[in-house]
Amino acid sequence: MATITLLNLYRSIARATGYAQGAPSSGGTSKVNLVDVSDDSPFQLDDSDQKYSDAFVMIEADSSTPTKVNVSEVRRARDLGSAGYTASTGTIVLDRGFTSNIITNHTYGIYFSNPPTRVGTDKGLDEYINEYLRNMFYWHPTLLTLAPDGDMEASGTTNFTQVGTCTLAKSTTTGITFGLQSLSCTNGAANSGAKLNTALNVVENEAYDITVDVDCSGYTGKLIAYDVTNSADIDSVTTVERGQRCLWLHVTIPTNCKQMNVHMTTTDAAGVAYWDNLSVRRTNALEIAMPSWFVDQDWIEELFYVGGGSQEGDNDSWNTDRRQWLRVQWWRILRDHNASTQYKLRFSDISRQGYHLFAKCIRPFAEFTHSEAGLATTTSCAEDWIRAWVLSGIYLDKGNEQQAQQWLAKAREKDKRYQPFVQRRVQLAEAF
C-alpha cells in the first residue's frame, strides 16, 4: 500500500467536514492577524463574517530558508462576538497569537470541525488517527537479531556510524529485501561504510553467525566481523558477483575479545551500497529477545529460517532471489514481567548458518507525533481506510448518528478490502 504523510491525512479527513487552504498576502508585523486577499484566497468579499468563527488555523508549511517558524502550530479564530473574521478585508483574527509573526512564506490550513491537534477541550485529528492506528495491524516479517535496528526500519541512522569516510542515510527505494527501508552508504574514500554505533558484548571462544543483504551494483561489498577489544578483524567476506547479494560469516570469538562490531563496507572509493537485514546471533543460543514494539504473545504466528538463496562464487555469498524459507517446528514465547525486554523467543536448536531468523508477526501501525517534523512522517495504512474510521468516530462524538453510521459502513467495507494485508483489528465502534 502507498504511504501518506500526516499533513495530507489531516487534509483528507478535514475535507469531509470543512477545510480551506491559502497563503497570507501580507504579514510580518502580527502574530494574530491572518490576511489573505490574493486571487486564490479562500476568503471572499461576499462571505458572511461568521463563516470562519471558531474554526482552527494551522500553519502547514513555511518556504523560508533556513529558519522556519510556526509550522504545525494551531490557533482558533475568535468567536462571533470578537470579530474573528472580516470578509471585506480578508482577515481572520486569532484568539491567541502564533509564536512568531505570520509571513507571506507561510501556507495555512483552516479546519472547520476538529483541529489537527488538541486545542483546549477540542479533540485533535491526531488523537483520532492514533486511536485507530494502534488497533490496526499488518503482516510484518520480523528479523530477530542482536544488532540494534538490524532490519533498518527505525527512523534515521542513529544506530550506525561511519567507517572511514561515508555518508549514511535510509533508502525507501533501493536494496530493500524485507520491510520498507535499507541503509545506504555512499563512500568518500575506499574501504568505507557503516558499523554499529554500539559494539556488541560477546563471549570469547563462542561461535556467532552474521548475515546481511547488500545491493552494491557496480561495486564490491565487504562484511567484516571486528574485534573491538583488540582492534583487529576476526573474519571478512566480499561479494564475488555484483548486484543484490547475501553475505554471511560464521566466526569464533577470539580469546580476550569482549566486544565485537560489524562493519559493512565498500572497497571502492566512490562505492555505493545498500544494506538490509543485519542478523547477528550466537550460534548455540536457544533464546533471543523480541523487539520493543512486541507487547502481546499473540502477535507471533510462525518462525522461519530464511536462507540467502543459491550460492555464487564462494560459500559465503548468495543470490537473494532464490531464498529458502524453512519453518522452525518448535518455539514458544517467554515473558519476564520484570525485565526491560519482557518478551523472549525460545526455539529449537536447529543451527542454520547463513540464514536470517524471521518471526511472522502482526504489528500495529506506528502512531504519529504532531510536530513540524511529524507533519512529513508517513504511514502505509491505507488513506481511505483510516479516513473512514476517523470520520465515523468524529461524527459519533458530535452526536450525528446518521453521518456516523454512513462512515462506519464505509469503514467496514474497507476492512474487507484490506483483509489480505491485516490480521485483525480491535472493534472500536461497538456503540453502534
C-alpha positions in Angstrom: 0.0 0.0 0.0 1.1 3.5 -0.7 2.2 5.8 2.1 0.6 9.1 3.1 2.0 11.9 5.3 0.3 13.1 8.5 -0.3 16.5 6.9 -2.1 15.0 3.8 -4.1 12.7 6.1 -5.2 15.8 8.1 -6.3 17.4 4.8 -8.0 14.3 3.5 -10.1 13.9 6.7 -10.9 17.6 7.1 -12.2 18.0 3.5 -15.2 15.9 4.6 -16.0 18.3 7.5 -14.8 21.6 6.1 -11.3 22.7 5.0 -9.7 25.6 3.2 -6.1 26.5 2.3 -4.2 29.5 1.3 -1.1 31.7 1.8 -1.0 35.1 3.5 -0.9 38.0 1.1 0.7 40.2 3.7 2.4 39.7 7.0 5.4 40.1 9.1 4.0 42.5 11.7 1.4 40.5 13.5 1.1 37.1 15.3 -2.7 37.2 15.4 -4.0 38.8 12.1 -4.0 36.4 9.1 -4.6 38.5 6.0 -5.2 36.9 2.6 -6.7 39.0 -0.3 -4.8 37.2 -3.1 -6.7 35.9 -6.2 -6.7 32.3 -4.9 -7.7 33.2 -1.3 -10.4 31.2 0.2 -11.7 34.4 1.7 -14.4 36.1 -0.5 -16.0 39.5 -0.2 -19.5 38.1 -0.1 -18.7 35.7 2.8 -20.6 36.0 6.0 -18.4 37.4 8.7 -19.5 34.4 10.7 -18.1 31.9 8.2 -14.8 31.1 10.0 -15.9 31.8 13.5 -14.4 29.2 15.9 -12.5 27.5 13.0 -8.9 26.3 13.6 -5.9 27.7 11.7 -2.7 25.7 11.4 0.5 26.9 9.7 1.1 23.9 7.4 4.4 25.0 5.8 7.0 27.7 5.6 9.0 28.1 2.4 11.6 30.3 4.2 15.2 29.0 4.4 16.9 28.1 6.6 14.7 29.1 9.5 11.0 28.1 9.5 8.5 29.4 12.1 5.1 28.5 13.4 4.9 25.3 11.3 2.4 22.8 13.0 1.1 25.5 15.4 -2.7 25.6 15.7 -4.8 28.6 16.8 -8.6 29.2 17.0 -10.3 32.1 15.2 -12.1 34.4 17.5 -15.8 33.8 18.2 -18.6 35.8 16.8 -18.6 38.4 19.5 -14.9 39.3 18.9 -14.9 40.0 15.1 -13.0 36.8 14.3 -13.4 37.2 10.5 -13.8 40.3 8.4 -14.8 39.3 4.8 -14.2 42.8 3.4 -10.6 42.8 4.4 -9.9 39.1 4.1 -8.7 39.0 7.7 -9.0 36.3 10.4 -8.2 37.4 13.9 -6.9 34.6 16.1 -7.7 34.2 19.8 -4.0 33.7 20.6 -1.0 34.7 18.6 1.4 32.3 16.9 4.9 32.1 18.3 6.3 34.3 15.6 4.7 36.8 13.2 2.6 35.4 10.3 4.6 35.9 7.0 3.8 35.5 3.3 6.0 32.4 3.0 3.5 30.5 5.2 0.9 28.1 3.9 -2.1 27.9 6.2 -5.0 25.5 6.5 -8.4 26.2 8.1 -10.1 23.3 9.8 -13.8 23.9 10.4 -14.6 20.9 12.7 -11.7 19.4 14.6 -8.2 21.0 15.0 -5.3 18.9 13.7 -4.1 18.6 17.3 -6.0 19.2 20.6 -6.9 22.9 21.4 -8.4 23.2 24.8 -11.2 20.6 25.1 -11.5 20.1 21.3 -10.1 16.7 20.4 -7.4 16.8 17.7 -7.4 14.8 14.4 -4.1 13.3 15.5 -5.8 11.7 18.5 -8.5 10.1 16.4 -5.9 8.9 13.9 -3.6 7.4 16.5 -6.6 5.7 18.3 -7.2 3.7 15.1 -3.6 3.2 14.0 -2.7 1.4 17.2 -5.6 -1.0 16.7 -4.9 -1.7 13.0 -2.4 -4.5 12.3 -0.4 -5.5 9.3 1.7 -8.6 8.5 5.3 -8.0 9.4 8.3 -10.4 8.8 10.3 -9.5 12.0 14.0 -10.0 11.9 15.4 -11.5 15.2 18.9 -10.1 15.7 21.3 -8.8 18.4 22.0 -5.8 16.2 20.0 -2.6 17.0 18.0 -1.6 14.0 19.2 -4.7 12.2 16.1 -4.6 10.0 16.9 -0.9 9.1 13.3 0.0 9.8 14.0 2.7 12.5 13.9 6.3 11.5 17.3 7.8 10.8 20.7 6.3 11.2 21.5 6.9 14.9 22.1 3.2 15.4 25.0 3.3 13.0 28.2 5.3 12.5 30.5 5.7 9.6 33.6 3.6 8.9 36.2 5.7 7.2 34.5 8.4 5.1 31.0 7.6 4.3 27.6 9.3 4.2 24.8 7.3 5.8 21.1 7.5 5.1 18.0 5.4 4.9 16.6 4.5 1.5 13.0 3.6 0.8 13.6 2.6 -2.8 16.8 0.6 -3.3 18.3 -2.6 -1.7 15.2 -3.5 0.3 14.7 -7.2 0.8 12.2 -7.1 3.6 10.4 -4.2 5.2 10.3 -0.6 4.0 13.9 0.7 4.3 17.6 -0.1 3.7 20.8 1.6 5.0 22.5 3.5 2.2 26.3 4.1 2.4 27.9 6.5 -0.1 31.7 6.4 0.1 34.0 9.3 0.2 37.1 7.0 0.4 38.0 3.4 -0.3 37.1 0.7 2.3 34.4 2.9 4.0 30.9 2.2 5.1 28.9 1.7 8.3 29.2 -0.1 11.6 27.0 -0.4 14.7 27.0 2.7 16.8 27.3 0.5 19.9 29.5 -2.6 19.9 28.0 -5.9 20.9 29.1 -7.6 24.1 30.3 -11.1 23.2 31.6 -14.3 24.8 35.1 -15.4 24.0 35.5 -18.7 22.2 31.8 -18.8 21.4 30.5 -19.0 17.8 28.4 -16.3 16.2 26.6 -16.1 12.9 26.4 -12.8 10.9 24.2 -12.5 7.8 23.3 -9.4 5.8 21.7 -8.5 2.5 23.5 -6.0 0.3 22.9 -4.3 -3.0 26.2 -2.9 -4.4 25.7 -3.0 -8.1 29.0 -2.0 -9.8 31.0 -2.1 -6.6 32.4 -4.7 -4.2 30.7 -5.0 -0.8 32.6 -6.4 2.2 31.2 -7.7 5.5 33.7 -7.7 8.5 33.4 -9.1 12.0 35.6 -6.8 14.0 37.3 -7.4 17.4 36.8 -4.1 19.2 38.8 -5.2 22.2 42.0 -6.0 20.2 41.3 -3.7 17.2 41.5 -6.4 14.7 39.4 -8.1 12.0 38.1 -11.5 13.1 36.9 -12.5 9.6 35.5 -11.0 6.5 33.8 -11.8 3.2 33.3 -9.8 0.0 30.8 -10.1 -2.9 32.1 -12.1 -5.8 29.3 -11.1 -8.1 27.6 -7.7 -8.3 24.0 -6.8 -7.6 21.8 -7.9 -4.8 23.6 -10.4 -2.6 23.5 -12.0 0.8 26.8 -12.2 2.8 27.4 -14.3 5.8 30.1 -15.2 8.3 30.4 -17.9 10.9 33.0 -16.7 13.5 34.5 -17.9 16.7 35.2 -15.0 19.2 39.0 -14.8 19.9 40.4 -15.2 23.4 40.2 -12.0 25.4 37.7 -10.4 23.0 34.9 -8.8 25.0 33.2 -6.8 22.3 32.5 -7.3 18.6 31.3 -4.9 15.9 30.1 -5.5 12.4 31.5 -3.4 9.5 29.5 -3.1 6.3 31.9 -1.5 3.8 32.5 -1.0 0.1 36.1 -1.4 -1.2 35.7 1.2 -3.9 36.5 4.9 -3.2 33.2 6.0 -4.8 31.3 2.9 -3.8 27.6 3.0 -3.0 25.9 0.1 -1.2 22.5 -0.6 0.3 22.4 -2.9 3.3 19.4 -4.6 4.8 18.6 -7.2 7.5 21.8 -7.4 9.6 21.4 -10.6 11.5 23.8 -11.3 14.4 23.1 -14.3 16.6 25.0 -16.5 18.9 25.1 -19.9 17.1 24.2 -22.1 20.1 21.7 -19.7 21.7 18.2 -21.0 22.2 16.6 -17.7 23.2 16.5 -14.2 21.6 14.7 -11.1 22.6 11.7 -9.9 20.7 11.8 -6.2 19.5 10.5 -3.5 21.9 7.2 -3.0 19.9 6.2 -6.6 20.6 3.9 -6.5 23.6 1.5 -9.3 23.1 2.4 -13.0 22.8 -0.4 -13.5 20.3 1.3 -11.2 17.8 3.6 -14.0 16.5 2.3 -16.8 14.3 5.2 -18.7 12.8 9.0 -18.8 12.9 11.3 -19.3 9.9 14.9 -19.5 8.9 15.4 -17.6 5.6 18.3 -18.6 3.6 20.4 -16.4 1.3 19.4 -18.3 -1.9 21.6 -20.1 -4.4 25.3 -20.0 -3.9 27.6 -17.9 -6.1 31.3 -18.0 -6.4 32.0 -19.0 -2.8 30.0 -20.4 0.0 29.8 -17.1 1.9 27.8 -15.2 -0.7 24.4 -15.9 -2.1 21.8 -14.7 -4.6 18.8 -13.3 -2.9 16.2 -14.2 -5.5 16.1 -17.9 -4.6 15.7 -17.9 -0.9 14.6 -20.9 1.2 12.0 -20.5 3.9 12.4 -23.2 6.5 9.8 -23.4 9.2 11.0 -23.8 12.8 9.0 -26.7 14.2 9.1 -25.8 17.9 9.1 -22.4 19.5 7.4 -20.6 22.3 7.2 -17.1 23.8 8.6 -16.4 27.2 7.6 -13.4 29.3 9.5 -11.8 32.2 7.4 -9.1 33.7 10.3 -7.5 35.5 12.8 -7.5 32.5 13.5 -4.4 30.4 12.6 -6.6 27.4 9.7 -8.6 28.6 9.2 -11.0 25.7 11.8 -13.5 24.5 11.6 -16.3 22.0 12.7 -19.8 22.8 13.2 -22.0 19.8 14.6 -25.5 18.8 18.3 -25.9 18.5 18.5 -26.3 14.7 21.6 -24.4 13.7 21.3 -22.7 10.4 24.5 -20.9 9.4 24.0 -18.2 6.7 20.3 -17.8 7.5 18.2 -15.0 8.8 15.7 -15.8 11.6 12.3 -14.3 10.9 9.2 -14.3 13.0 5.9 -14.0 11.1 4.2 -11.3 13.2 1.3 -8.9 13.1 2.2 -5.4 14.1 0.2 -2.3 14.9 0.7 0.7 12.6 3.0 3.3 14.2 1.4 6.3 15.7 2.0 9.8 14.6 3.5 12.7 16.6 2.1 16.2 15.8 5.1 18.5 15.3 6.8 20.3 12.4 8.8 17.2 11.5 5.9 15.0 12.3 3.8 16.5 9.6 6.1 14.9 7.0 6.2 11.4 8.6 4.2 8.7 6.8 2.1 5.6 7.4 1.5 2.8 5.0 -2.0 2.3 6.4 -4.4 3.0 3.5 -5.7 6.6 3.4 -9.3 5.7 2.7 -9.4 3.1 5.4 -8.1 5.3 8.2 -10.2 8.2 6.9 -13.4 6.2 7.1 -12.8 5.1 10.7 -11.7 8.5 11.9 -14.8 10.2 10.4 -17.1 7.6 11.9 -15.6 8.5 15.3 -15.8 12.2 14.8 -19.5 12.2 13.9 -20.2 9.7 16.7 -18.6 12.2 19.2 -20.7 15.0 17.7 -23.9 13.1 18.2 -24.6 12.9 14.4 -25.6 9.2 14.3 -26.7 9.3 10.6 -23.3 10.5 9.4 -21.5 8.2 11.8 -23.4 5.2 10.5 -22.6 6.1 6.9 -18.9 6.4 7.6 -18.9 3.3 9.7 -20.4 1.3 6.8 -17.6 2.6 4.6 -15.0 1.7 7.2 -16.3 -1.9 7.4 -16.2 -2.2 3.6 -12.5 -1.1 3.8 -11.9 -3.8 6.5 -12.9 -6.4 4.0 -10.9 -4.8 1.2 -7.7 -4.7 3.2 -8.1 -8.0 4.9 -5.2 -9.6 2.9 -2.9 -7.0 4.4 -4.0 -7.2 8.0 -4.8 -9.9 10.5 -7.3 -8.3 12.9 -8.5 -5.0 14.2 -10.0 -4.3 17.6 -13.6 -3.2 17.1 -13.9 0.4 18.2 -17.4 1.1 17.1 -19.4 -1.2 19.4 -21.5 1.8 20.4 -23.5 1.3 17.3 
